Amino acid sequence: MTKTKTNTNQPTDFASLFIKGVERAALLQKKSLDDAVRQNAEAIAACKKAPEGVRAVPGMFDLAGQAFEGYIEAQKSVIDHVVQQTAALVESGKDSGNSAQKVAADFTKTMQQSIERAVEVQKKALDLAAQEAKAATASKRTA
């Protein structure tokens, strides 16, 4: 009885499996965020139907809806970035010939990119909040 040798590369197989898991988790998170946007839109539509006395500022619900959608898009962007960074990190560690120093350098570069991306997303969120504040102030003046 002879044993057949299978040609597999277990570290690569596990790395691929891990990346697929991260991508699936990201997809599930995005679907949840899409559902949150739909639910938020339904809540806003219901609030718009409320009697005039209940509604505080004209256009407030539209503004809130836009802010929420902006937040969701920022979250999706972060999810995409995490998937990309995870894939890059796994790729850098796949090759068993890489030195520990190279893997550490790649990891450091990946972390730096992640921090830069997080700062970029926060800046966008702050810009959106500033725009909303200006719009709310302008609508109060005209009301």
N, C-alpha and C positions, 0 to 999 in steps of 0.2 A: 504494500500500500504506500503510495507516494503522496506527499503533501503538496498541494498546489500553493505556490506563493502568489499572494495577491499584491498588486502594485498600488498601494495607497500611501498617501502622505498624511498621517493622522493630524499633525499640527495644522496643516493647510485645511483639511476637512473640518476640523473643529473651528478654525477661524472663519471659514465660510458659513458654517452653521450659526456661529455667534453673530456674524454680520446680518444674516437673514433674520435672526431673532430681533435684532435692534431695528431693522427696517420694518418688520411687522409691528413691533411695539409703537414705532413712530406713526405708522399708518393708522393704528387704532386710536392714538392720541389725536391725530388730525380729524378723524371721523367724529370723535367726541366733541372737538372744538366746533366742527361744522354743525353738529346737533345743538350745541349751546347757542350758536348764532341764530339758528332757526327758532329756538325757544325764546330767545331775547326779542326777535322780531315779532313773534306772536304776542308777547307780553306788552311790547310797545304799542302794537295795534289795538290791543284791549284797553290800554290806558288812554289812548287817543279818543276812544269812544266814551270816556268818562264825562260827566257833566262839567261844564265850563269852570265852576268853582273849585273843582278838584285839581284841575291843571294849573300849575303855578306860572310857568313862563312859556309863551308861544314858541314852538320849535324845540322845546327842551327834550322831548322824546326822540326827535330826529337826531339831535346832537348826541344824546346818550347812545343811540343805536350806532352812530358813526364811530363814536369812541370805542364802543365794545368791539365793533368789527375791526378797528385798527389794532386793538389789543390782541384779538384772535390772530390776525395776520402776523403780528410780531411774534406770538407764541409759535406759530407754524414755522416761521423763519428760524427760530431757535431750535426747534425739533429737527429741521433739515440740517442745520449746522452741526448738531450733536451727532447725527447719523454720519455726516461727512467726516467729522473729526474722529469718530470711533473707527470708521473704515480706514482712515489714514494711519491711525495708531496701530491697528491690527496688521496692516500691510507692512509697517516698519518692523514689526516684531516677527513676521512670518518667516523671513529668511534666517534660518538658524546660524548662518555664517556671520550675521551682523554682530558686531561687538556690542557689549553692554554700553559702551560709551556712545556709540551711534544711536542705539535705541533711546538712551537718555536724552541725547540731543534732539532727536525727532519728537520725543514726548514734550520736551521743553518748548519746541517750536509750535507744536499743536496746542499746548496750553496758552501760549502767547496769542495765537490766532483766536482761540476761544474767548479770551479776555477782551481782545479788540472787538470781536463780533458782539459780545455782550454789551460793551460800551456803546457801540453803534446802535443797537436795538434800544438801549435806554435813552439815548439822545433822541431817537425817533419818537419814543413815547413821550418824552418831555416836550418836544416840538408840537406833537398832537395836543397835549394838554394845554399848552400855551395858546394854540389856535382856538381851542374850544372855549377857553376862558375869555379870549377876545370876542368871540362870537356871542357868548352869553352876555357879556357886558354891553355889547352893541345892541342886542335885542332888548335888554332892559331899558336902555336909553330911548329906544324908539317906541316902547310900549306905553 
